[in-house]
Amino acid sequence: MGETIIPDLENHWSDYRTEDQHRERLFEIIRHIRVNEIKGELEKWRASSNRDLLRGATIISKFQFPHLDHSTIEVEFEKIKQKVWLEINDEHTAFEIVKIFNHVLFDICGFQIGESSFYSPQNSLIHSVLESKKGNQLSLSMIYSIIAQKLKIPIYGIDLPNQFVLGFVDQFQTLKMLGLDEHERNILFYINPVSKGRIFDQNEIEHYLKSLNLPLRNDYFVPCSNTEILKRLIGDLSNAYNKVGEAQKVRELQELNHVLGA
């Protein structure tokens, strides 16, 4: 029967005459149905042609907030997009565009790293970050990248070990034409939303990887897929729930991760 039966189950769950054992079982059934619904949505997302990042992040947020409305979140993103759009034009360089992005997102909108309760799930759930303006490195990067892509600006996520940053793709291959892209990574520069959009180059990534005794794999320097971003998001949520002893939610998130594939 799927989600259609949940209101009846919730009514029985809230009835004071329901025994504790039955109430516990009702809760398990409701939870199981909702997780299955999310898995179904993720399967459809994975089968879609564009695997829209905002929709995918919203589906993951429904894990904690099942009644979340995607259109409401979309409206909030459109408001931020409009603020950026009013400031940029075709004459701006990539550096100038990022400077405008940083001003709008961090100075005007007030987005920042959530210092207190850093591992709280709220720092990963995209609608919560929109409301509180506080997130972690992944959620801030997602918001930055989603706005950029809505404006056809090539800023994408870079998945690093224990870090997540952004890369401004050289869509016109300027570096290659100038003979400056020796590794053919096609990235003009990198952006760190955690430090209010600080720009840096690949040398910093190389130093970071060397400090961890990790190889300089090319996939550490180029954009990852939206599927990989969602898997990283699920991983962050799993760590957050694990730290507060929510073992059941960790198991459920592993099920969601399995839907996205290896």
Number of C-alpha atoms within 10 A of each C-alpha: 6 11 11 9 11 18 11 9 15 14 11 16 20 11 10 10 9 14 12 11 8 12 19 12 13 19 14 12 14 18 17 13 17 19 21 16 18 19 23 14 17 21 15 12 19 18 11 10 8 9 16 14 20 20 17 19 22 21 25 26 25 19 21 15 14 16 9 15 13 17 11 10 17 14 11 13 17 13 12 18 21 12 16 20 16 8 13 16 9 6 8 12 11 16 13 12 19 22 15 18 25 22 17 18 24 18 12 12 14 13 23 21 19 19 11 9 10 15 20 19 19 22 29 27 25 25 24 17 21 19 11 14 19 22 28 25 20 26 27 29 23 27 21 24 23 21 23 21 14 13 14 9 17 16 24 25 26 24 21 16 11 6 11 23 23 27 25 24 20 18 12 9 16 14 17 15 9 8 10 12 16 9 10 13 18 22 24 20 17 25 25 18 27 21 13 20 22 13 17 14 14 16 9 11 16 16 12 16 17 12 9 9 9 11 10 14 10 10 12 18 24 22 21 16 15 20 18 17 21 21 22 16 22 22 16 19 24 20 17 21 19 16 12 10 11 13 13 11 18 19 13 18 22 15 14 23 20 12 17 17 11 7
